[in-house]
Amino acid sequence: MSKKISPIHIDVSLDENNIPEKIQWSAPDGGVDNELAQAMFLALWDGRNQETLKMDLWIKEMPLDQMKLFFHQTLVTMSDTYLKATQDEKMSATMKDFCDYFAEKLELKKDL
């Protein structure tokens, strides 16, 4: 029985100081081919060591207002994913409350 492998490929172009200038990614099974991105969070769970391995990258030209929106949308997505993975509606709602608070403090509500 053969198992399918579904590749996800990320290329990061760096300047002479190793600062990201360009992020491109592909996920052929998802229909993504060399799409540009300005920022990324990657988190992987190491079950053996019981710890999260992470990578946070953004290009040096990433505007601050877009970074704030990126963080907010990522937090909202994490609360959705938490609910889907755990079925813990109470904690998911608490996380959503924090997302609302976060957006309010950053004055993002007018943009959403």
C-alpha positions in Angstrom: 0.0 0.0 0.0 1.6 3.3 -1.1 0.9 6.5 0.8 0.5 9.8 -0.8 2.9 12.6 0.0 1.5 16.1 -0.3 4.4 18.6 -0.6 4.4 22.2 0.7 7.4 24.2 -0.4 8.5 27.6 1.0 11.3 29.7 -0.5 12.7 32.7 1.4 14.9 35.2 -0.4 17.3 36.9 2.0 19.3 40.1 1.7 23.0 40.4 2.5 22.1 40.6 6.3 19.9 37.5 6.1 16.7 39.6 6.4 13.8 38.2 4.4 13.0 40.2 1.2 10.6 37.8 -0.5 8.6 34.7 0.6 7.1 32.4 -2.0 5.2 29.2 -1.3 3.6 26.4 -3.2 1.2 23.7 -2.2 0.3 21.8 -5.4 -2.6 19.8 -3.8 -4.1 23.1 -2.7 -3.8 24.7 -6.0 -1.1 27.1 -4.8 1.9 27.7 -7.1 4.7 30.2 -6.2 2.4 32.6 -4.4 4.0 35.6 -2.7 3.5 36.2 1.0 4.7 39.0 3.2 4.7 37.1 6.5 4.3 33.6 7.9 4.0 31.7 11.2 4.9 28.0 11.1 4.3 25.9 14.2 5.1 22.2 14.4 4.4 19.9 17.3 7.2 17.6 18.5 5.3 15.0 20.4 8.4 13.2 21.6 9.8 16.3 23.4 6.3 17.8 24.0 7.2 21.1 22.6 6.3 23.5 19.8 8.9 24.2 17.1 8.2 27.5 15.3 9.4 29.8 12.7 8.2 33.4 12.3 9.3 35.3 9.2 8.2 38.6 7.6 9.7 40.6 4.8 11.5 43.9 5.7 8.9 45.8 3.7 5.9 44.5 5.7 3.8 47.5 6.7 3.0 47.7 10.4 -0.8 48.1 9.8 -0.7 44.8 7.8 1.3 43.1 10.5 -1.3 44.0 13.1 -4.1 42.6 10.9 -2.0 39.5 10.2 -1.6 38.9 14.0 -5.3 39.5 14.6 -6.5 37.2 11.8 -4.0 34.5 13.0 -5.3 34.6 16.5 -8.9 34.3 15.2 -7.9 31.3 13.0 -6.2 29.7 16.0 -9.4 30.0 18.1 -11.3 28.3 15.2 -8.7 25.6 14.9 -8.7 25.0 18.7 -12.5 24.5 18.6 -12.3 22.2 15.6 -9.5 20.1 17.3 -10.9 20.0 20.9 -14.6 20.7 20.6 -14.0 23.0 23.7 -16.6 25.7 22.9 -16.1 27.6 26.2 -12.3 28.1 25.8 -12.8 28.9 22.1 -15.3 31.6 23.0 -12.8 33.0 25.6 -10.1 33.1 22.9 -12.5 34.9 20.5 -13.2 37.4 23.3 -9.5 38.1 23.5 -9.4 38.5 19.7 -12.1 41.2 20.0 -10.1 42.9 22.8 -6.9 42.7 20.7 -8.6 44.3 17.7 -10.2 47.0 19.9 -6.8 47.9 21.5 -5.1 48.0 18.1 -8.1 50.0 16.8 -8.7 47.4 14.1 -12.5 47.2 14.5 -13.0 50.1 12.1 -11.0 48.2 9.4 -12.8 44.8 9.9 
